[in-house]
Amino acid sequence: MTPMLEIAGLEKNFGDVQVLRSIDLKVARGELVFVIGPSGSGKSTMLRCCNRLEEPTSGSIFIDGRNIMNALSADLNRLRLQTGMVFQGFHLYPHMTVLKNVMLAQTKALKRPKAEAETRAMDMLGRVGLAHKAKAMPTELSGGQQQRVAIARALALDPKVMLFDEPTSALDPELVGSVLKVMKDLNAEGMTMVVVSHEMGFAREAADRVVFMDGGVVVEQGTPDQVFGNPQQDRTRAFLSRVTGAE
């Protein structure tokens, strides 16, 4: 079966600095892949290349069998909508209600009629447990609630893959659980997800596969039990001993 996301020979240079080196990664439909590694290992850059927010230096990226590296600019915008992106920051418009934040990209990018966009927005806010906050302004929400609105906004565009780049790192510890629960529910519903995060407990519990990156390469990958319980590479062991020792 065609992977939902496939990265082949991906390389990324910033000037003379090579950040990604021949990355190969396949993500099956409905799979939750967790990407871990030290800061500066290229995790976020790889994620941003998946919808060409960062332009790869070379390589191919396939979404549901289609190589987005061959897409023309007009087509690229449509293909980008197939990858929902959730960032560390929430990027909500402060002058718009929660509902209008979730409607905006639908009406602008998908050209959905307003009534249809509103229905979809309310459905997605319900999905993340925030339908009752539809008329609130972002400043009236906690950080965890704002991040859940950002997830609802991405889901409203009907993506084939959800990409999460450190979605909980800006949150107070007591707010992290509500966001992780939404992500766990999405996975249970069959959403294909790639998550870059330091939430090792969540990775152990929820991931189908864990990918360890260091120095711009995939060093090791396997099930959570394999990677956390019996890492094969020295670099993986050293990293895990540092992060688990710090918890």
C-alpha positions as CSV (number, residue, x, y, z in Angstrom):
1,M,0.0,0.0,0.0
2,T,1.2,3.5,-0.8
3,P,2.6,5.3,2.3
4,M,0.6,8.4,3.2
5,L,3.9,10.3,3.6
6,E,7.2,9.3,2.0
7,I,10.5,11.2,2.3
8,A,13.3,10.1,0.0
9,G,16.9,11.3,-0.1
10,L,15.9,14.6,1.6
11,E,18.7,17.1,2.0
12,K,18.7,20.6,3.2
13,N,21.5,23.1,3.3
14,F,21.5,26.6,4.9
15,G,24.3,28.2,3.1
16,D,27.4,26.0,3.8
17,V,25.7,24.2,6.7
18,Q,24.1,20.8,5.8
19,V,21.1,20.4,8.2
20,L,19.6,17.2,6.6
21,R,21.5,14.4,5.1
22,S,19.8,11.8,2.9
23,I,16.7,11.4,5.0
24,D,14.5,8.4,4.0
25,L,11.3,7.9,5.9
26,K,7.9,6.3,5.2
27,V,4.8,6.9,7.2
28,A,1.9,4.5,6.7
29,R,-1.7,5.5,6.7
30,G,-3.0,6.0,10.2
31,E,0.5,5.7,11.7
32,L,1.7,7.9,14.5
33,V,5.4,8.5,14.1
34,F,7.3,10.3,16.9
35,V,10.5,12.1,16.0
36,I,13.0,12.6,18.9
37,G,16.5,13.9,19.1
38,P,18.7,16.7,20.5
39,S,18.1,20.4,19.6
40,G,19.7,21.2,16.2
41,S,19.4,17.6,14.9
42,G,17.1,18.7,12.0
43,K,13.8,17.4,13.3
44,S,11.8,20.6,12.8
45,T,13.5,21.3,9.5
46,M,12.5,17.9,8.2
47,L,8.9,18.5,9.3
48,R,8.8,21.9,7.6
49,C,10.2,20.4,4.4
50,C,7.2,18.1,4.3
51,N,5.0,20.9,3.1
52,R,7.8,23.0,1.6
53,L,7.6,25.7,4.3
54,E,11.3,25.1,4.0
55,E,12.5,24.4,0.5
56,P,14.5,21.2,0.3
57,T,17.9,21.4,-1.3
58,S,17.3,18.0,-2.9
59,G,15.2,14.8,-2.5
60,S,11.5,13.9,-2.9
61,I,8.5,14.2,-0.7
62,F,5.3,12.2,-1.6
63,I,1.9,12.9,0.0
64,D,-0.4,10.0,-0.7
65,G,1.7,9.0,-3.7
66,R,2.1,12.5,-5.2
67,N,5.6,14.1,-5.3
68,I,5.0,17.6,-4.0
69,M,8.5,18.6,-5.2
70,N,7.1,18.6,-8.8
71,A,4.2,20.8,-7.9
72,L,3.8,24.2,-9.6
73,S,3.2,27.1,-7.3
74,A,-0.6,27.2,-7.8
75,D,-0.8,23.5,-7.2
76,L,1.5,23.6,-4.2
77,N,-0.9,25.7,-2.2
78,R,-3.6,23.1,-2.7
79,L,-1.2,20.2,-1.9
80,R,-0.1,22.1,1.3
81,L,-3.6,21.9,2.5
82,Q,-3.2,18.1,2.7
83,T,-0.7,18.5,5.5
84,G,-2.1,20.1,8.6
85,M,0.7,21.9,10.5
86,V,0.6,22.7,14.2
87,F,3.4,24.7,15.6
88,Q,4.9,25.5,19.0
89,G,3.2,28.9,18.8
90,F,-0.5,29.0,18.2
91,H,-0.6,31.8,15.5
92,L,-4.3,32.7,16.2
93,Y,-5.6,36.0,15.0
94,P,-6.2,38.0,18.3
95,H,-8.9,40.2,16.8
96,M,-11.0,37.3,15.6
97,T,-13.2,35.0,17.7
98,V,-12.2,31.3,18.0
99,L,-14.9,30.4,15.5
100,K,-13.7,32.9,12.9
101,N,-10.1,31.7,13.4
102,V,-11.2,28.2,12.5
103,M,-13.3,29.4,9.6
104,L,-10.9,31.7,7.9
105,A,-8.6,29.3,6.0
106,Q,-11.6,27.3,4.9
107,T,-13.2,30.3,3.2
108,K,-9.9,31.7,1.8
109,A,-8.0,28.6,0.8
110,L,-10.8,26.1,0.2
111,K,-13.4,28.7,-1.0
112,R,-16.0,27.0,1.2
113,P,-19.3,28.9,1.6
114,K,-19.5,30.7,5.0
115,A,-22.3,28.5,6.3
116,E,-20.5,25.3,5.4
117,A,-17.2,26.6,6.9
118,E,-19.0,27.6,10.1
119,T,-20.6,24.1,10.5
120,R,-17.2,22.4,9.9
121,A,-15.5,24.8,12.4
122,M,-18.1,24.0,15.1
123,D,-17.6,20.3,14.4
124,M,-13.9,20.5,14.7
125,L,-14.1,22.7,17.9
126,G,-16.4,20.0,19.3
127,R,-13.8,17.4,18.4
128,V,-11.1,19.2,20.5
129,G,-13.6,19.9,23.3
130,L,-14.0,23.6,22.7
131,A,-17.3,24.2,21.0
132,H,-18.4,26.2,24.1
133,K,-15.6,28.7,23.4
134,A,-16.6,29.4,19.8
135,K,-17.5,33.1,20.6
136,A,-14.5,33.7,22.9
137,M,-11.4,35.7,21.8
138,P,-8.0,33.9,21.8
139,T,-6.8,36.1,24.7
140,E,-9.6,34.7,26.9
141,L,-8.2,31.1,26.5
142,S,-5.4,29.3,28.2
143,G,-2.4,28.2,26.2
144,G,-3.6,24.7,26.0
145,Q,-7.0,25.8,24.7
146,Q,-5.4,28.0,22.1
147,Q,-3.3,25.1,20.9
148,R,-6.4,23.0,20.7
149,V,-8.0,25.7,18.6
150,A,-5.0,25.6,16.3
151,I,-5.4,21.9,15.9
152,A,-9.1,22.4,15.1
153,R,-8.2,25.0,12.5
154,A,-5.8,22.5,10.8
155,L,-8.3,19.6,11.0
156,A,-11.1,21.8,9.4
157,L,-9.1,21.8,6.1
158,D,-9.4,17.9,5.9
159,P,-5.7,17.2,5.8
160,K,-4.4,13.7,4.9
161,V,-1.4,14.1,7.3
162,M,-1.0,16.1,10.5
163,L,2.4,17.5,11.4
164,F,3.1,18.6,14.9
165,D,6.2,20.7,15.7
166,E,6.8,20.8,19.4
167,P,3.1,21.4,20.0
168,T,3.3,21.4,23.8
169,S,6.7,23.1,24.5
170,A,5.2,26.5,25.0
171,L,2.6,25.3,27.5
172,D,2.6,25.2,31.2
173,P,3.0,21.5,32.4
174,E,-0.6,21.3,33.7
175,L,-2.0,22.2,30.3
176,V,0.0,19.7,28.3
177,G,-2.3,16.8,29.0
178,S,-5.4,18.3,27.3
179,V,-3.4,18.8,24.0
180,L,-1.9,15.3,24.2
181,K,-5.4,13.8,24.7
182,V,-6.6,15.4,21.5
183,M,-3.6,14.0,19.6
184,K,-4.3,10.6,21.1
185,D,-7.9,10.7,20.0
186,L,-6.9,11.8,16.5
187,N,-4.6,8.8,16.3
188,A,-7.3,6.5,17.5
189,E,-9.6,7.8,14.7
190,G,-6.9,6.9,12.1
191,M,-5.3,10.2,11.4
192,T,-1.7,9.9,10.0
193,M,0.6,12.0,12.3
194,V,4.2,12.9,12.5
195,V,5.1,14.5,15.9
196,V,8.3,16.3,16.8
197,S,8.3,16.6,20.6
198,H,10.2,16.1,23.8
199,E,7.2,14.4,25.5
200,M,8.9,11.0,25.9
201,G,6.2,9.6,28.1
202,F,3.6,10.3,25.3
203,A,5.9,8.8,22.7
204,R,6.3,5.6,24.8
205,E,2.5,5.3,25.3
206,A,1.0,6.5,22.0
207,A,3.6,6.2,19.1
208,D,3.5,3.4,16.6
209,R,7.1,4.1,15.7
210,V,9.8,6.3,17.2
211,V,12.5,7.9,15.0
212,F,15.7,9.2,16.6
213,M,17.5,11.9,14.6
214,D,20.9,13.4,15.3
215,G,23.3,15.4,13.2
216,G,20.7,15.6,10.3
217,V,20.4,11.9,9.9
218,V,18.0,9.2,11.0
219,V,20.2,7.2,13.5
220,E,17.6,4.7,14.6
221,Q,13.9,3.9,14.4
222,G,11.6,1.2,15.8
223,T,8.7,0.6,18.1
224,P,8.7,2.5,21.4
225,D,9.7,-0.7,23.2
226,Q,12.7,-1.2,20.8
227,V,14.0,2.4,20.9
228,F,13.4,3.2,24.5
229,G,13.9,-0.3,25.9
230,N,16.7,-1.6,23.8
231,P,18.4,1.1,21.7
232,Q,20.9,-0.2,19.2
233,Q,23.0,2.9,18.6
234,D,25.4,4.6,21.1
235,R,24.0,8.0,20.1
236,T,20.5,6.9,20.9
237,R,21.5,5.5,24.2
238,A,23.4,8.7,25.1
239,F,20.5,10.9,24.2
240,L,17.9,8.8,26.1
241,S,20.1,8.6,29.2
242,R,20.3,12.4,29.2
243,V,16.6,13.1,28.7
244,T,15.3,10.3,31.0
245,G,17.8,11.3,33.6
246,A,16.5,14.8,33.5
247,E,12.9,13.8,33.9
